[in-house]
Amino acid sequence: MPSELTTKLFNCSYLDEISLSGLFLKSKVSIFQKRCACNYSTLKKLLGSAVVQPKVTNVEYSLLKQNEMKPLEDTSAKEIHNELMNLIDLTNSKNDFKEKLADRIFEIRVKELKYIFANVSYSRLNEMKDGYKVLDKYLTFIGE
């Protein structure tokens, strides 16, 4: 279960308001995830959008399915919030396998987000669920 502290952070409207609890949350993210987020936010600042990325492979989608996750375009804000909380818990589990799994899933999610912003038209973005917005704000926050 996500802690009360981390829940407060994500209850902010799409992470627009960053509180002191958010700063504490940053320390719970793995170095690999911070590096991914930093790379994402740097590219976003420099280029205005993500660089074209290869589409997520079937093997990567199967890893998401094994962990009961949908593709990012079909994920709601609440679902991505729960996923991020679970990834933070896995990262801090003191189990190397779970930590590597969390990093791999995080990397897949970042890859999906880059692909969405690089290749999907704005009219298509309106049809998608809003989970990608939460992930984008979270990456920007962690990457700073």
N, C-alpha and C positions, 0 to 999 in steps of 0.2 A: 504494500500500500504506500502511496506517496505521502511524504510527511506534510504536516500543516504548512511548514515553511515553503516548500516547493510549490504547494498548491496555491498559496497566496500569489506567487510570482505569475503563474499562468492564468490566474483569474483576472489579471489586468487585461484590458482590451487589446488583444494581440500583442502583448508585451510592449505597448507604447509607453507605459509608465514603469520605470525600473526602480525598484525599492532596494533597501539594504538587504532584504532576504535574497534578492537576485544576485547580489554580489557574493553572498555565501554559496549560492548554487553554482556559481562559476568555479569555485574551488573543488566541487565534486565531479566535474567533467574531466575525462581522461585527456592526457596531453595530445594523443592522436586526434581526438574529437575537436580540441581547441585549434589544432593545426588545420584541420579540414575547414572549420568555421572561419578561421583567419584568412585562409586562401580564398574562400568563397566571398567573404566581405571585401577583401582587397580587390578582387576581380570586378566585383559589382561596383565599387567606387571608381575604379579606373575606366571601365568600359561601359558602365551603365546597365549591363546585363551580363549574364554568364556567357562564357565562350562555348561554342558548340561542343557538345559532349556526345559520345556514342550512347545509343539507347541501352537501357538496362537489359542484360541478357536473361534468357530463360532460367539459367542456373541461379542468378541473383533473385529473380522473382520467386523461384521455388524456395529459396532460403526465407524470403519474407512470408510465404504461405506456411512454411513449417512453423513459423513463430506467430501464426494467426494474424498476419498483417495484409492489408490490401495495397494495391498500387497507390501511389501518392495522389493521383488525380481522383481517386474514389474515396479518399480519406477525409473525414470531417475534422473540424478544429478540435473537437473533444477527443476523437480517436488519436490524433497526432499528439495531443497533450498527454494522454495516457501512455502512448508509446515512448515519448521522451522521458516521462517519469520512470517507466520500466527500464529504459536504457541507462538512466542515471543509477538506478538500483543495481542493475547488472554490473555496471562499471565499478561500483563500490562493494561488490560481493566478496572480494578476496579470493576469487576463483579465476585462475588464468583463462580457462576455457570460456567462462561467461564474459569476462572482460573483452576477450578477442571477438566473441560473438557480438557484443554490443558495439564495438568499434566497426565491425564489418557491416552490421545493419545500418549504423549511422552513415557510413561511407556510401552505401547503396541509396539511402534517402537523399543525401547531398547530390549524388549523381542524377537521381530522378528529378530533383528540383532544377538543377542546371539544364537538363534536357527540356523540361517544361518551359522554362524562360527563354531558351534559345530557339526552340522549334515550334512552339504552340502559338497560334494567333490570339490576339486579344479577345476576339469573339468567342473562341473556344475556352479561354480562361474563365469567362463569365458562366459557362456551363459546368465547370468543375466545382467540386466541393472545396471548401476554404481551408483545408488542412495545409496546403502549400504556403498560404500566407503566414500561418503560425510558424512553420518551419523556417521560412525566410526571416522572420523577425527574430526567432531564436538564434539562428546562425549569425545574424548581424550582431546581436547582443553578445554572444559568446566570443565572437571574433574580434571584438574591440578590446 
